[in-house]
Amino acid sequence: MKTYYTTEDIKDIKNDIENEKEKSRKLKEESAHKDLVSDAHERQIKRLKVLITFIKSKQIVEWYDEGCLLINHKFVFSTRTNKWRQIGKSIWYKSKSPKDFIEQYLKYDNSYIENEGLNNEK
């Protein structure tokens, strides 16, 4: 995976979302006879949509851990639960959505850097 994501990567991520949707559709067809199906493709679609949200807000974004994003080298954001924490801290906080997290916390974060040189690192 890439180190940092930029706005140029959004097109590729949207292609990945379409591929995951197709895989999810096939899985649902194959598992129509089952009562409960664990759809990892649907979860990946949600992760990628959250990734796009942070990229569009001009944040420094990279994958941190399974299903988590590292935002501005300071915050860990869980793409599945919308919970977040600071690096080095163990307390997780709730957020309504990625957009709410951006508006409530990242808008006031002094470590946010709009340096295109840093965002273009790959």
C-alpha positions as CSV (number, residue, x, y, z in Angstrom):
1,M,0.0,0.0,0.0
2,K,1.0,3.6,-0.5
3,T,2.5,5.7,2.3
4,Y,0.3,8.8,1.7
5,Y,-2.8,9.3,-0.3
6,T,-3.4,12.4,-2.5
7,T,-6.4,13.7,-4.5
8,E,-4.9,12.0,-7.6
9,D,-5.5,8.6,-5.9
10,I,-9.3,9.1,-5.6
11,K,-9.9,7.8,-9.1
12,D,-8.1,4.5,-8.3
13,I,-9.9,4.2,-5.0
14,K,-13.2,4.6,-6.8
15,N,-12.2,1.8,-9.2
16,D,-11.4,-0.3,-6.2
17,I,-14.8,0.4,-4.7
18,E,-16.5,-0.7,-8.0
19,N,-14.5,-3.9,-7.9
20,E,-15.5,-4.6,-4.3
21,K,-19.1,-3.9,-5.1
22,E,-19.0,-6.5,-7.9
23,K,-17.3,-9.1,-5.5
24,S,-20.0,-8.3,-2.9
25,R,-22.8,-8.8,-5.4
26,K,-21.3,-12.2,-6.5
27,L,-20.9,-13.3,-2.9
28,K,-24.5,-12.4,-2.1
29,E,-25.7,-14.4,-5.2
30,E,-23.6,-17.4,-4.2
31,S,-24.8,-17.2,-0.5
32,A,-28.5,-16.5,-1.2
33,H,-29.4,-19.8,0.5
34,K,-27.7,-18.8,3.8
35,D,-29.3,-16.8,6.6
36,L,-26.2,-14.9,7.5
37,V,-23.2,-14.0,5.4
38,S,-20.1,-12.2,6.5
39,D,-19.4,-9.8,3.7
40,A,-15.8,-8.5,3.9
41,H,-16.3,-6.7,0.6
42,E,-19.0,-4.4,2.1
43,R,-16.6,-3.6,5.0
44,Q,-13.8,-2.8,2.5
45,I,-16.2,-0.5,0.6
46,K,-16.9,1.5,3.8
47,R,-13.2,1.7,4.6
48,L,-12.5,3.1,1.1
49,K,-15.3,5.6,1.3
50,V,-14.0,6.9,4.6
51,L,-10.5,7.1,3.1
52,I,-11.9,9.3,0.2
53,T,-13.6,11.5,2.8
54,F,-10.3,12.2,4.5
55,I,-8.4,12.7,1.2
56,K,-10.9,15.2,0.0
57,S,-10.5,17.2,3.2
58,K,-6.8,17.7,2.4
59,Q,-5.6,15.7,5.4
60,I,-2.3,13.7,5.5
61,V,-3.7,10.1,5.3
62,E,-2.1,6.7,5.5
63,W,-3.2,3.2,6.6
64,Y,-2.3,2.6,10.2
65,D,-3.6,-0.8,11.2
66,E,-6.3,-3.2,10.1
67,G,-9.2,-0.9,9.2
68,C,-7.6,2.2,10.8
69,L,-6.2,5.3,9.3
70,L,-3.4,7.5,10.6
71,I,-4.5,11.2,10.1
72,N,-1.9,14.0,10.2
73,H,0.6,11.7,11.9
74,K,-1.4,12.3,15.1
75,F,-4.8,10.6,15.1
76,V,-5.9,7.0,14.6
77,F,-9.4,6.8,13.1
78,S,-11.3,3.5,12.9
79,T,-13.1,3.3,9.6
80,R,-15.6,0.8,10.9
81,T,-16.7,2.2,14.2
82,N,-15.9,5.9,13.7
83,K,-13.9,5.9,16.9
84,W,-10.6,7.8,17.2
85,R,-7.7,8.3,19.5
86,Q,-4.4,10.1,19.6
87,I,-1.1,8.2,18.9
88,G,0.4,7.0,22.2
89,K,-2.9,7.2,24.0
90,S,-5.2,4.3,24.8
91,I,-8.5,6.1,25.2
92,W,-10.9,5.8,22.2
93,Y,-13.4,8.6,21.6
94,K,-16.7,8.3,19.6
95,S,-17.4,10.4,16.6
96,K,-20.7,10.6,14.6
97,S,-19.0,10.3,11.2
98,P,-15.7,11.1,9.5
99,K,-17.0,14.5,8.5
100,D,-18.0,15.3,12.1
101,F,-14.5,14.3,13.2
102,I,-12.9,16.5,10.6
103,E,-15.1,19.5,11.5
104,Q,-14.8,19.1,15.3
105,Y,-11.2,18.2,15.7
106,L,-9.0,18.4,12.7
107,K,-10.1,22.0,11.9
108,Y,-8.4,23.1,15.1
109,D,-5.4,20.7,14.9
110,N,-2.2,22.8,14.6
111,S,-0.3,19.8,13.2
112,Y,-2.3,19.9,10.0
113,I,-0.1,20.9,7.1
114,E,-1.4,21.9,3.7
115,N,2.0,21.4,2.2
116,E,1.5,19.8,-1.2
117,G,5.1,18.6,-1.2
118,L,4.4,16.5,1.8
119,N,1.1,15.2,0.5
120,N,2.8,14.2,-2.8
121,E,5.2,11.8,-1.1
122,K,4.8,8.3,-2.2
